[in-house]
Amino acid sequence: MVKRLKTLVMATHNKGKVEELSELLKDVCDKVVSASDMKLSEPEETEDSFEGNALIKARAAYKETGYPALADDSGLCVNALNGAPGVYSARWAGPEKNFETAMNFLDTKLAGMPDRSAHFKTVLAYIDEKGAEHIFEGQVDGNLIWPPSGEKGFGYDPIFVPEGERRTFAEMERHEKQAMSHRGKALLKFLDFLRDG
C-alpha cells in the first residue's frame, strides 16, 4: 500500500528536474508543486556534500510552506578530476546556468587525460509532514565523450554515456533515462519508503 501525499513541494527551480521527477511521482502525489511555482526563495547551498545541500533546500521549502518537501542535489563526479565538479556541477555553468560553457570547461580540464570515467550522483532529502528527515541516494557510472551529442535531457547529459550504453543521456527518451539514471534510482528508494510507510 503506497502512502499517498496530498501535496508535495519539490524544492527546486530547475525545470528539467521538475518535469523528470513529477512524472515519476504522479502515482504517489495528488499534487506536486515546485519551489518556483510557489515563488520560494532559493537558499544558498553552503555545504560541501550532496546530502548537506539537499537538506538545506528541503528544510527551507518545508519551513516556508509547511508541506512535505523533497529536494535533490546532484552532480557529475569525474574520476580524473578527483570527483570534480561534484557539488559544484551547477556552479560551473555560471549564474546564467549555461551548461555548454560548463561542458567546454570540463573538456578543457580533461585535455590529454585518458581516463574519461565518471558518475552522476543524486541525493534526495525528504522532510515528511511531521518534520522528520529522510535521505535517499542513487548513482550511475559511465564515461564522458566529446563532442556533446543529443538534444534531450539537461545539464551534462550530452556528454555522459552510462555503462552498457552507446548513447548519451541526451540521446535517450525520458523513460529510458529514468530507468537507469541516478535520479531515478534515488526516487525508487523514496517510492519504496512511501510504500513501506
Residue frames as a rotation matrix with the C-alpha (Angstrom) as fourth column:
MET 1
0.581 0.814 0.000 0.00
0.814 -0.581 0.000 0.00
0.000 0.000 -1.000 0.00
VAL 2
-0.432 -0.734 0.525 1.57
0.728 -0.627 -0.278 3.26
0.533 0.262 0.805 -1.14
LYS 3
-0.064 0.334 -0.940 1.23
0.786 -0.564 -0.254 6.18
-0.615 -0.755 -0.227 1.23
ARG 4
0.132 0.183 0.974 -0.27
0.869 -0.495 -0.025 8.96
0.478 0.849 -0.225 -0.88
LEU 5
-0.637 -0.360 -0.681 0.76
0.622 -0.762 -0.179 12.55
-0.455 -0.538 0.710 -0.33
LYS 6
0.498 0.866 -0.041 -1.82
0.701 -0.430 -0.568 15.27
-0.510 0.254 -0.822 -0.85
THR 7
0.962 -0.257 0.091 0.76
-0.156 -0.792 -0.590 17.95
0.224 0.553 -0.802 -1.65
LEU 8
0.440 -0.895 -0.067 4.50
0.780 0.345 0.522 17.62
-0.444 -0.282 0.850 -2.12
VAL 9
0.884 -0.255 -0.391 6.78
-0.351 -0.915 -0.197 20.59
-0.308 0.312 -0.899 -2.63
MET 10
0.573 -0.766 0.292 9.73
0.817 0.504 -0.281 19.90
0.068 0.400 0.914 -4.89
ALA 11
0.700 -0.328 -0.634 12.41
0.146 -0.803 0.577 22.23
-0.699 -0.497 -0.515 -3.62
THR 12
-0.395 -0.817 0.420 13.94
0.692 0.036 0.721 23.10
-0.604 0.576 0.551 -6.97
HIS 13
0.294 0.406 -0.865 13.80
-0.321 -0.811 -0.490 25.87
-0.900 0.422 -0.108 -9.57
ASN 14
-0.759 -0.622 -0.193 15.26
-0.441 0.273 0.855 23.55
-0.479 0.734 -0.482 -12.24
LYS 15
0.123 0.903 -0.413 12.54
-0.949 -0.015 -0.314 22.95
-0.290 0.430 0.855 -14.83
GLY 16
-0.140 -0.255 -0.957 14.22
-0.666 0.739 -0.099 19.79
0.732 0.624 -0.273 -16.13
LYS 17
-0.970 -0.228 -0.081 14.28
-0.082 0.623 -0.778 18.21
0.228 -0.749 -0.623 -12.67
VAL 18
-0.490 0.859 0.149 10.66
-0.622 -0.224 -0.750 19.20
-0.611 -0.460 0.644 -12.06
GLU 19
0.231 0.587 -0.776 9.50
-0.963 0.253 -0.095 17.53
0.141 0.769 0.623 -15.27
GLU 20
-0.389 -0.495 -0.777 11.60
-0.430 0.843 -0.322 14.41
0.815 0.209 -0.541 -14.67
LEU 21
-0.998 -0.059 -0.006 10.52
-0.020 0.422 -0.906 13.90
0.055 -0.904 -0.423 -11.06
SER 22
-0.416 0.909 0.024 6.86
-0.804 -0.356 -0.477 14.96
-0.425 -0.218 0.879 -11.44
GLU 23
0.056 0.416 -0.908 6.24
-0.829 0.526 0.190 12.20
0.556 0.742 0.374 -13.94
LEU 24
-0.518 -0.361 -0.775 7.64
0.031 0.898 -0.438 9.59
0.855 -0.251 -0.454 -11.56
LEU 25
-0.996 0.084 -0.019 5.72
0.010 -0.101 -0.995 10.96
-0.085 -0.991 0.100 -8.57
LYS 26
-0.553 0.832 -0.041 2.26
-0.710 -0.445 0.546 11.13
0.436 0.331 0.837 -10.12
ASP 27
-0.027 0.559 -0.829 1.21
0.055 0.829 0.557 7.77
0.998 -0.030 -0.053 -8.62
VAL 28
-0.259 -0.133 -0.957 2.02
0.903 0.319 -0.288 8.81
0.343 -0.938 0.038 -5.05
CYS 29
-0.815 -0.065 -0.576 1.13
0.329 -0.870 -0.368 12.52
-0.477 -0.489 0.730 -5.00
ASP 30
0.282 0.945 0.164 -2.19
0.835 -0.158 -0.527 14.23
-0.472 0.286 -0.834 -5.59
LYS 31
0.976 0.027 0.215 -0.37
0.126 -0.879 -0.459 17.49
0.177 0.475 -0.862 -6.27
VAL 32
0.135 -0.980 -0.145 3.29
0.948 0.086 0.305 18.24
-0.287 -0.179 0.941 -6.95
VAL 33
0.979 0.111 0.171 4.36
0.155 -0.951 -0.267 21.88
0.133 0.288 -0.948 -6.83
SER 34
0.140 -0.990 0.032 7.83
0.841 0.102 -0.531 23.25
0.522 0.102 0.847 -7.33
ALA 35
-0.161 -0.320 -0.934 9.64
0.806 -0.588 0.063 25.94
-0.569 -0.743 0.353 -5.38
SER 36
-0.979 -0.204 0.026 9.42
0.177 -0.770 0.613 28.19
-0.105 0.605 0.789 -8.44
ASP 37
-0.321 0.938 0.130 5.63
0.540 0.068 0.839 27.58
0.778 0.339 -0.529 -8.70
MET 38
0.512 0.533 -0.673 5.30
0.837 -0.136 0.529 28.78
0.190 -0.835 -0.516 -5.11
LYS 39
0.553 -0.364 0.749 7.75
-0.012 -0.903 -0.430 31.67
0.833 0.229 -0.504 -5.63
LEU 40
0.915 -0.310 -0.260 10.00
0.331 0.204 0.921 30.37
-0.232 -0.929 0.289 -2.86
SER 41
0.611 -0.775 -0.158 13.43
-0.787 -0.616 -0.022 31.89
-0.081 0.138 -0.987 -2.46
GLU 42
0.677 -0.492 -0.547 16.47
0.097 0.797 -0.596 29.83
0.729 0.350 0.587 -3.42
PRO 43
0.926 -0.372 0.067 18.55
-0.128 -0.143 0.981 29.16
-0.355 -0.917 -0.180 -0.30
GLU 44
0.319 -0.897 -0.304 22.31
-0.911 -0.203 -0.359 29.41
0.260 0.392 -0.882 -0.61
GLU 45
0.940 -0.051 -0.338 23.91
0.072 0.996 0.048 25.98
0.334 -0.070 0.940 -0.92
THR 46
0.483 -0.752 0.448 26.79
-0.825 -0.563 -0.055 26.25
0.294 -0.343 -0.892 1.52
GLU 47
0.623 -0.228 0.748 27.55
-0.353 0.772 0.529 22.60
-0.698 -0.593 0.400 2.25
ASP 48
-0.232 -0.775 -0.587 30.34
-0.951 0.055 0.303 20.57
-0.203 0.629 -0.750 0.61
SER 49
-0.905 0.025 0.426 28.24
0.060 0.996 0.069 17.42
-0.422 0.088 -0.902 0.25
PHE 50
-0.707 0.707 -0.038 25.19
-0.045 0.009 0.999 16.47
0.706 0.708 0.026 -1.84
GLU 51
-0.164 0.661 -0.732 23.36
0.867 0.450 0.212 15.42
0.470 -0.600 -0.647 1.33
GLY 52
-0.514 -0.109 -0.851 24.05
0.680 -0.657 -0.327 18.72
-0.523 -0.746 0.412 3.07
ASN 53
-0.953 0.130 -0.274 22.86
-0.256 -0.828 0.499 20.85
-0.162 0.545 0.822 0.16
ALA 54
-0.532 0.812 -0.238 19.76
0.215 0.402 0.890 18.71
0.819 0.423 -0.389 -0.42
LEU 55
-0.168 0.452 -0.876 18.82
0.981 0.167 -0.102 19.14
0.100 -0.876 -0.471 3.25
ILE 56
-0.823 -0.141 -0.551 19.30
0.241 -0.964 -0.114 22.93
-0.515 -0.226 0.827 3.06
LYS 57
-0.860 0.488 -0.149 16.78
-0.372 -0.399 0.838 23.10
0.349 0.776 0.524 0.18
ALA 58
-0.315 0.773 -0.551 14.28
0.469 0.632 0.617 20.66
0.825 -0.064 -0.561 1.71
ARG 59
-0.395 0.122 -0.911 14.35
0.900 -0.149 -0.410 22.40
-0.186 -0.981 -0.051 5.09
ALA 60
-0.932 0.019 -0.362 13.82
-0.058 -0.994 0.098 25.81
-0.358 0.112 0.927 3.51
ALA 61
-0.669 0.717 -0.194 10.82
-0.282 -0.003 0.959 24.62
0.687 0.697 0.205 1.48
TYR 62
-0.217 0.577 -0.787 9.28
0.749 0.615 0.244 22.82
0.625 -0.537 -0.566 4.46
LYS 63
-0.601 -0.090 -0.794 9.76
0.700 -0.540 -0.468 25.84
-0.387 -0.837 0.387 6.69
GLU 64
-0.943 0.181 -0.278 8.21
-0.272 -0.903 0.333 28.25
-0.190 0.390 0.901 4.18
THR 65
-0.489 0.775 -0.401 5.21
-0.567 0.067 0.821 26.10
0.663 0.628 0.406 3.21
GLY 66
-0.254 0.368 0.894 4.56
-0.867 0.324 -0.380 23.56
-0.429 -0.872 0.237 5.97
TYR 67
0.797 0.514 -0.317 4.11
-0.604 0.680 -0.417 20.88
0.001 0.523 0.852 3.29
PRO 68
0.539 -0.629 0.560 6.24
0.330 0.770 0.547 17.74
-0.775 -0.110 0.622 2.92
ALA 69
0.683 -0.383 -0.622 9.25
-0.672 -0.664 -0.329 18.71
-0.287 0.643 -0.710 0.84
LEU 70
0.660 -0.507 0.555 11.55
0.560 0.824 0.087 16.80
-0.501 0.253 0.827 -1.47
ALA 71
0.691 -0.519 -0.502 14.88
-0.637 -0.767 -0.083 18.26
-0.342 0.377 -0.861 -2.58
ASP 72
0.829 -0.467 0.306 17.56
0.544 0.798 -0.257 16.83
-0.125 0.380 0.917 -4.78
ASP 73
0.511 -0.754 -0.414 21.20
-0.691 -0.646 0.325 17.68
-0.512 0.120 -0.851 -5.04
SER 74
0.825 -0.163 0.541 23.01
0.405 0.838 -0.365 16.05
-0.394 0.520 0.758 -7.91
GLY 75
0.491 -0.671 -0.555 26.27
-0.705 -0.681 0.200 16.33
-0.512 0.293 -0.807 -9.70
LEU 76
0.887 -0.337 -0.315 28.75
-0.052 0.606 -0.794 14.88
0.458 0.721 0.520 -12.12
CYS 77
0.628 -0.709 0.322 31.83
-0.455 0.001 0.891 13.38
-0.632 -0.706 -0.321 -10.47
VAL 78
0.802 -0.411 -0.433 34.82
-0.366 0.234 -0.900 12.88
0.472 0.881 0.037 -12.79
ASN 79
0.895 -0.413 -0.172 37.39
0.428 0.679 0.596 10.37
-0.129 -0.607 0.784 -11.59
ALA 80
0.104 -0.923 0.370 40.40
0.898 -0.073 -0.433 12.03
0.427 0.377 0.822 -13.29
LEU 81
-0.197 -0.100 0.975 39.46
-0.079 -0.990 -0.118 15.30
0.977 -0.100 0.187 -11.56
ASN 82
-0.937 -0.237 -0.258 39.21
0.194 0.263 -0.945 13.74
0.292 -0.935 -0.200 -8.09
GLY 83
-0.407 0.872 -0.272 35.42
0.878 0.291 -0.381 13.86
-0.253 -0.394 -0.884 -8.16
ALA 84
-0.509 0.224 -0.831 35.04
-0.154 -0.974 -0.169 17.41
-0.847 0.042 0.530 -9.54
PRO 85
-0.554 0.077 0.829 32.84
-0.222 -0.973 -0.058 19.19
0.802 -0.217 0.556 -10.38
GLY 86
-0.719 0.222 -0.659 30.72
0.637 0.590 -0.496 17.21
0.279 -0.776 -0.565 -7.86
VAL 87
0.009 0.772 -0.635 28.65
0.890 -0.295 -0.346 19.51
-0.455 -0.563 -0.690 -5.66
TYR 88
-0.275 -0.184 -0.944 29.83
-0.073 -0.975 0.211 22.44
-0.959 0.127 0.254 -7.81
SER 89
-0.534 0.052 0.844 28.39
0.750 0.491 0.444 20.98
-0.391 0.870 -0.301 -11.04
ALA 90
0.509 0.802 0.312 25.74
0.860 -0.468 -0.202 23.68
-0.016 0.371 -0.928 -11.43
ARG 91
0.638 -0.299 -0.709 28.15
0.092 -0.885 0.456 26.44
-0.764 -0.356 -0.538 -10.41
TRP 92
-0.477 -0.829 0.292 30.48
0.391 0.097 0.915 25.52
-0.787 0.551 0.278 -13.26
ALA 93
-0.151 0.522 0.839 27.62
0.982 -0.016 0.187 26.63
0.111 0.853 -0.511 -15.53
GLY 94
-0.924 -0.316 0.218 27.75
0.293 -0.947 -0.131 30.13
0.248 -0.057 0.967 -14.02
PRO 95
-0.692 0.679 -0.246 24.87
-0.098 -0.425 -0.900 32.39
-0.716 -0.598 0.360 -12.94
GLU 96
-0.251 0.608 -0.754 23.28
-0.959 -0.261 0.109 32.01
-0.130 0.750 0.648 -16.41
LYS 97
0.146 0.235 0.961 23.28
-0.315 0.932 -0.180 28.20
-0.938 -0.276 0.209 -15.92
ASN 98
0.561 -0.067 -0.825 24.97
-0.827 -0.025 -0.561 27.79
0.017 0.997 -0.070 -19.28
PHE 99
0.574 -0.299 0.763 25.92
-0.179 0.863 0.473 24.12
-0.799 -0.408 0.442 -19.42
GLU 100
0.899 -0.357 0.252 27.50
0.332 0.183 -0.925 24.50
0.284 0.916 0.283 -22.84
THR 101
0.414 -0.747 0.520 30.10
-0.654 -0.642 -0.401 26.65
0.633 -0.174 -0.754 -21.10
ALA 102
0.405 -0.208 0.890 30.41
-0.801 0.388 0.455 24.11
-0.440 -0.898 -0.010 -18.28
MET 103
0.861 -0.052 0.505 30.92
0.207 0.944 -0.256 21.21
-0.464 0.325 0.824 -20.69
ASN 104
0.735 -0.632 0.244 33.58
0.081 -0.275 -0.958 23.13
0.673 0.724 -0.151 -22.62
PHE 105
0.316 -0.593 0.741 35.35
-0.898 -0.439 0.032 23.97
0.306 -0.676 -0.671 -19.38
LEU 106
0.588 -0.022 0.809 35.23
-0.453 0.819 0.351 20.30
-0.670 -0.573 0.472 -18.33
ASP 107
0.927 -0.234 0.292 36.62
0.374 0.608 -0.700 19.13
-0.013 0.759 0.651 -21.66
THR 108
0.542 -0.756 0.366 39.46
-0.371 -0.607 -0.703 21.63
0.754 0.245 -0.610 -21.38
LYS 109
0.287 -0.411 0.865 40.35
-0.948 0.010 0.319 20.36
-0.140 -0.912 -0.387 -17.92
LEU 110
0.624 0.027 0.781 40.37
-0.126 0.990 0.067 16.76
-0.771 -0.140 0.621 -19.22
ALA 111
0.808 -0.329 -0.489 42.63
-0.554 -0.143 -0.820 17.55
0.199 0.933 -0.298 -22.20
GLY 112
-0.091 -0.926 -0.367 45.25
-0.720 0.316 -0.618 14.83
0.688 0.208 -0.695 -22.58
MET 113
-0.477 -0.023 0.878 43.79
-0.779 0.473 -0.411 12.67
-0.406 -0.881 -0.243 -19.80
PRO 114
-0.805 0.125 -0.580 43.00
-0.325 0.725 0.607 9.11
0.496 0.677 -0.543 -20.96
ASP 115
-0.776 0.533 -0.336 40.61
0.625 0.577 -0.526 8.35
-0.086 -0.618 -0.781 -18.08
ARG 116
-0.766 0.581 0.275 37.15
-0.362 -0.744 0.562 9.64
0.531 0.331 0.780 -19.02
SER 117
-0.371 0.641 -0.672 35.22
0.677 0.682 0.277 7.64
0.636 -0.352 -0.687 -16.43
ALA 118
-0.835 0.215 0.507 32.67
-0.430 -0.829 -0.356 9.48
0.344 -0.516 0.785 -14.30
HIS 119
-0.557 0.763 -0.327 29.46
0.792 0.606 0.067 9.02
0.250 -0.222 -0.943 -12.40
PHE 120
-0.321 0.602 0.732 26.35
-0.330 -0.795 0.509 11.01
0.888 -0.079 0.454 -11.72
LYS 121
-0.751 0.119 -0.650 25.18
0.615 0.487 -0.620 11.04
0.243 -0.865 -0.439 -8.11
THR 122
-0.155 0.764 0.626 21.89
-0.233 -0.644 0.729 12.18
0.960 -0.033 0.278 -6.62
VAL 123
-0.880 0.094 -0.466 20.88
0.471 0.298 -0.830 12.61
0.061 -0.950 -0.306 -3.01
LEU 124
-0.115 0.913 0.392 17.18
0.105 -0.382 0.918 13.17
0.988 0.147 -0.052 -2.30
ALA 125
-0.989 -0.070 -0.132 16.27
0.141 -0.134 -0.981 14.76
0.051 -0.988 0.143 1.02
TYR 126
-0.213 0.976 0.040 12.65
0.242 0.013 0.970 14.30
0.947 0.216 -0.239 2.10
ILE 127
-0.986 0.044 0.163 11.03
-0.168 -0.316 -0.934 16.05
0.011 -0.948 0.319 5.02
ASP 128
-0.564 0.812 -0.148 7.69
0.661 0.552 0.509 14.48
0.495 0.189 -0.848 5.92
GLU 129
0.190 0.777 0.600 4.58
0.184 -0.628 0.756 16.13
0.964 -0.033 -0.262 7.35
LYS 130
0.888 0.112 -0.445 5.97
0.444 0.033 0.895 15.72
0.115 -0.993 -0.020 10.90
GLY 131
0.777 -0.625 0.071 9.30
-0.626 -0.780 -0.017 17.32
0.066 -0.031 -0.997 10.04
ALA 132
0.486 -0.616 0.620 11.31
0.000 0.709 0.705 14.08
-0.874 -0.343 0.344 10.09
GLU 133
0.291 -0.505 -0.813 14.22
-0.910 -0.407 -0.073 13.98
-0.294 0.761 -0.578 7.64
HIS 134
0.584 -0.064 0.809 14.99
0.161 0.986 -0.038 11.09
-0.795 0.152 0.587 5.28
ILE 135
-0.013 -0.710 -0.704 17.83
-0.809 -0.407 0.425 10.59
-0.588 0.575 -0.569 2.76
PHE 136
0.689 0.216 0.692 17.87
0.217 0.849 -0.481 8.51
-0.692 0.482 0.538 -0.45
GLU 137
-0.068 -0.837 -0.543 20.86
-0.574 -0.412 0.708 8.10
-0.816 0.360 -0.452 -2.80
GLY 138
0.823 0.248 0.512 21.34
0.254 0.645 -0.721 6.99
-0.509 0.723 0.468 -6.40
GLN 139
-0.016 -0.887 -0.462 24.38
-0.532 -0.384 0.755 6.68
-0.847 0.258 -0.466 -8.67
VAL 140
0.922 0.182 0.342 25.06
0.182 0.576 -0.797 5.74
-0.342 0.797 0.498 -12.28
ASP 141
-0.006 -0.998 -0.062 28.53
0.055 -0.062 0.997 5.06
-0.998 0.002 0.055 -13.66
GLY 142
0.857 0.270 0.440 29.65
0.431 0.094 -0.897 5.85
-0.283 0.958 -0.036 -17.18
ASN 143
-0.265 -0.956 0.124 32.11
0.841 -0.166 0.515 7.68
-0.472 0.241 0.848 -19.41
LEU 144
0.325 0.307 -0.895 32.40
-0.039 -0.941 -0.337 11.15
-0.945 0.145 -0.294 -20.89
ILE 145
0.106 -0.238 0.965 32.50
0.955 0.294 -0.032 11.77
-0.276 0.926 0.259 -24.63
TRP 146
0.014 -0.054 -0.998 33.35
-0.115 -0.992 0.052 14.75
-0.993 0.114 -0.020 -26.79
PRO 147
-0.871 0.265 0.414 31.79
-0.294 -0.956 -0.008 16.47
0.393 -0.129 0.910 -28.68
PRO 148
-0.603 0.734 0.313 28.38
-0.364 0.096 -0.926 16.63
-0.710 -0.673 0.209 -26.94
SER 149
-0.911 0.327 -0.252 25.63
-0.102 0.412 0.905 14.59
0.400 0.850 -0.342 -28.56
GLY 150
-0.404 0.857 -0.320 21.84
0.868 0.470 0.163 14.75
0.290 -0.212 -0.933 -28.24
GLU 151
-0.621 0.275 0.734 19.19
-0.100 -0.957 0.274 17.38
0.778 0.096 0.621 -27.65
LYS 152
0.494 0.839 -0.228 17.16
0.120 0.194 0.974 15.78
0.861 -0.508 -0.005 -24.84
GLY 153
0.266 -0.380 -0.886 17.87
0.940 0.307 0.151 15.92
0.214 -0.873 0.438 -21.12
PHE 154
0.883 -0.042 0.468 19.66
-0.110 -0.987 0.119 18.80
0.457 -0.157 -0.876 -19.41
GLY 155
0.717 -0.654 0.241 22.90
-0.416 -0.125 0.901 19.70
-0.559 -0.746 -0.362 -17.67
TYR 156
-0.281 -0.950 -0.136 25.82
-0.803 0.155 0.576 17.45
-0.526 0.272 -0.806 -18.58
ASP 157
0.403 0.563 0.721 23.58
-0.152 0.818 -0.554 14.81
-0.903 0.114 0.415 -20.25
PRO 158
0.921 0.042 -0.387 25.01
-0.387 -0.004 -0.922 15.41
-0.040 0.999 0.013 -23.79
ILE 159
0.097 -0.959 -0.267 28.50
-0.822 0.074 -0.564 14.21
0.561 0.274 -0.781 -22.78
PHE 160
-0.427 -0.224 0.876 27.63
-0.806 0.533 -0.257 11.32
-0.410 -0.816 -0.408 -20.43
VAL 161
0.006 0.360 -0.933 27.28
-0.652 0.708 0.269 7.76
0.758 0.607 0.239 -21.70
PRO 162
0.371 0.168 0.913 26.09
-0.891 0.343 0.299 5.35
-0.263 -0.924 0.277 -18.98
GLU 163
-0.663 -0.672 0.331 27.75
-0.593 0.741 0.316 1.95
-0.457 0.013 -0.889 -18.66
GLY 164
-0.503 0.431 0.749 26.35
0.432 0.876 -0.213 -0.61
-0.748 0.217 -0.627 -21.10
GLU 165
0.655 0.754 -0.044 25.08
0.398 -0.394 -0.828 2.10
-0.642 0.525 -0.559 -23.48
ARG 166
-0.334 -0.718 0.610 26.39
0.935 -0.172 0.310 3.74
-0.118 0.674 0.729 -26.63
ARG 167
0.135 0.494 0.859 24.11
0.531 -0.768 0.358 6.76
0.836 0.408 -0.366 -26.39
THR 168
-0.920 -0.338 0.201 24.37
0.054 -0.615 -0.787 9.76
0.389 -0.713 0.584 -24.11
PHE 169
-0.547 0.751 -0.371 21.59
0.616 0.060 -0.785 10.58
-0.567 -0.658 -0.495 -21.68
ALA 170
-0.348 0.384 -0.855 20.69
-0.382 -0.891 -0.245 13.45
-0.856 0.242 0.457 -24.04
GLU 171
-0.745 0.078 -0.663 20.06
-0.632 0.237 0.738 10.98
0.215 0.968 -0.127 -26.87
MET 172
-0.882 0.407 -0.239 17.60
0.451 0.876 -0.171 8.89
0.139 -0.258 -0.956 -24.84
GLU 173
-0.022 0.945 0.327 13.88
0.050 -0.326 0.944 9.26
0.999 0.037 -0.040 -24.42
ARG 174
-0.118 -0.032 0.992 12.94
-0.850 -0.514 -0.118 10.40
0.514 -0.857 0.033 -20.93
HIS 175
0.794 0.500 0.345 11.61
-0.607 0.662 0.439 6.99
-0.009 -0.558 0.830 -19.85
GLU 176
0.673 -0.632 -0.384 14.83
0.325 0.719 -0.615 5.30
0.665 0.289 0.689 -21.00
LYS 177
-0.284 -0.797 0.533 16.97
-0.181 -0.502 -0.846 7.69
0.942 -0.337 -0.002 -18.99
GLN 178
0.155 0.435 0.887 14.75
-0.932 -0.234 0.278 7.40
0.328 -0.869 0.369 -15.92
ALA 179
0.912 0.270 -0.309 15.09
-0.204 0.952 0.227 3.61
0.355 -0.144 0.923 -15.93
MET 180
0.454 -0.821 -0.346 18.84
0.764 0.559 -0.323 3.84
0.458 -0.118 0.881 -15.30
SER 181
0.123 -0.465 0.877 19.58
-0.001 -0.883 -0.469 7.34
0.992 0.057 -0.109 -14.05
HIS 182
-0.815 -0.508 -0.279 20.98
0.341 -0.031 -0.940 8.37
0.469 -0.861 0.199 -10.69
ARG 183
-0.732 0.599 0.324 17.83
-0.679 -0.680 -0.278 10.41
0.054 -0.423 0.905 -10.01
GLY 184
0.154 0.809 -0.568 15.59
-0.674 0.506 0.538 7.51
0.723 0.300 0.623 -11.00
LYS 185
-0.203 -0.321 -0.925 17.42
0.354 0.857 -0.375 5.13
0.913 -0.404 -0.060 -8.65
ALA 186
-0.988 -0.155 0.003 17.17
0.063 -0.419 -0.906 7.55
0.141 -0.895 0.424 -5.72
LEU 187
-0.445 0.890 0.097 13.50
-0.878 -0.455 0.149 8.12
0.177 -0.018 0.984 -6.45
LEU 188
0.077 0.440 -0.895 12.76
-0.212 0.884 0.416 4.38
0.974 0.158 0.162 -6.49
LYS 189
-0.666 -0.373 -0.646 14.17
0.534 0.366 -0.762 4.21
0.521 -0.852 -0.045 -2.95
PHE 190
-0.911 0.389 0.140 11.90
-0.405 -0.771 -0.492 7.11
-0.083 -0.505 0.859 -1.98
LEU 191
-0.090 0.919 -0.383 8.86
-0.827 0.145 0.544 5.36
0.555 0.366 0.747 -3.51
ASP 192
-0.166 -0.034 -0.985 9.77
0.262 0.962 -0.078 2.14
0.951 -0.271 -0.151 -1.67
PHE 193
-0.963 -0.212 -0.167 9.90
0.225 -0.289 -0.931 4.16
0.149 -0.934 0.326 1.54
LEU 194
-0.565 0.821 0.077 6.39
-0.825 -0.564 -0.039 5.52
0.011 -0.086 0.996 0.92
ARG 195
0.029 0.553 -0.833 5.19
-0.485 0.736 0.472 2.03
0.874 0.390 0.289 0.06
ASP 196
-0.418 -0.293 -0.860 6.58
0.497 0.719 -0.486 0.60
0.761 -0.630 -0.155 3.26
GLY 197
-0.993 -0.001 0.114 5.23
-0.087 -0.642 -0.761 3.50
0.074 -0.766 0.638 5.28
